[in-house]
Amino acid sequence: HVQLVESGGGSVQVGGSLRLSCVASGDTIGRYCMAWFRQAPGKEREGVAGIESDGSTSYADSVKGRFTISRDNAKQSVYLQMNALLPEDTGMYYCAARSQPGVVPPLVETSYNRWGQGTQVTVS
């Protein structure tokens, strides 16, 4: 089974940028659909962005035009470039993986069965 480890979180001012990384081990992620989710205090976890094995992507409306998801299969890594950050982007960010192929990466929590431990992002 694939294991996921996130990094790159931190505290940033409004309008700033962060780049999150997710490194996978235990299996080759080339065939996996990967995604980023986030959870703010007191709220449910929500999908932020996803990327299929063929590179097709999907984004939550709230981050379109500001966030970019990418992957480097050779490095077993997935990234989330976050620009123009807002206070409402604050939360714990999780990397997720699913082995079922698809056309459009789902941003539904139950579609993924492998999760990382998360990395905290705070925007103020």
Solvent accessible surface area in square Angstrom, and as a share of the most:
residue,aa,sasa,rsa
1,H,160,0.71
2,V,1,0.01
3,Q,90,0.40
4,L,10,0.05
5,V,101,0.58
6,E,16,0.07
7,S,60,0.39
8,G,36,0.35
9,G,29,0.28
10,G,30,0.28
11,S,99,0.64
12,V,29,0.17
13,Q,146,0.65
14,V,78,0.45
15,G,50,0.48
16,G,20,0.19
17,S,58,0.38
18,L,34,0.17
19,R,129,0.47
20,L,0,0.00
21,S,24,0.16
22,C,1,0.01
23,V,76,0.44
24,A,5,0.04
25,S,59,0.38
26,G,60,0.57
27,D,45,0.23
28,T,89,0.52
29,I,1,0.00
30,G,22,0.22
31,R,137,0.50
32,Y,12,0.05
33,C,1,0.00
34,M,0,0.00
35,A,0,0.00
36,W,0,0.00
37,F,1,0.00
38,R,15,0.05
39,Q,69,0.31
40,A,26,0.20
41,P,116,0.73
42,G,92,0.89
43,K,140,0.59
44,E,152,0.68
45,R,58,0.21
46,E,81,0.36
47,G,10,0.09
48,V,1,0.00
49,A,0,0.00
50,G,0,0.00
51,I,8,0.04
52,E,3,0.01
53,S,49,0.32
54,D,114,0.59
55,G,37,0.36
56,S,39,0.25
57,T,57,0.33
58,S,18,0.12
59,Y,50,0.19
60,A,22,0.17
61,D,119,0.62
62,S,66,0.43
63,V,0,0.00
64,K,117,0.50
65,G,89,0.85
66,R,39,0.14
67,F,6,0.02
68,T,74,0.43
69,I,6,0.03
70,S,46,0.30
71,R,38,0.14
72,D,45,0.23
73,N,61,0.31
74,A,101,0.78
75,K,133,0.56
76,Q,42,0.19
77,S,6,0.04
78,V,0,0.00
79,Y,29,0.11
80,L,0,0.00
81,Q,59,0.26
82,M,0,0.00
83,N,62,0.32
84,A,48,0.37
85,L,0,0.00
86,L,64,0.32
87,P,68,0.43
88,E,117,0.52
89,D,0,0.00
90,T,33,0.19
91,G,1,0.01
92,M,61,0.27
93,Y,0,0.00
94,Y,35,0.13
95,C,0,0.00
96,A,0,0.00
97,A,0,0.00
98,R,36,0.13
99,S,40,0.26
100,Q,91,0.40
101,P,117,0.73
102,G,35,0.34
103,V,125,0.72
104,V,101,0.58
105,P,3,0.02
106,P,31,0.19
107,L,45,0.22
108,V,87,0.50
109,E,66,0.29
110,T,126,0.73
111,S,28,0.18
112,Y,10,0.04
113,N,93,0.48
114,R,73,0.27
115,W,67,0.24
116,G,5,0.05
117,Q,161,0.71
118,G,19,0.18
119,T,16,0.10
120,Q,78,0.35
121,V,0,0.00
122,T,48,0.28
123,V,6,0.04
124,S,98,0.63
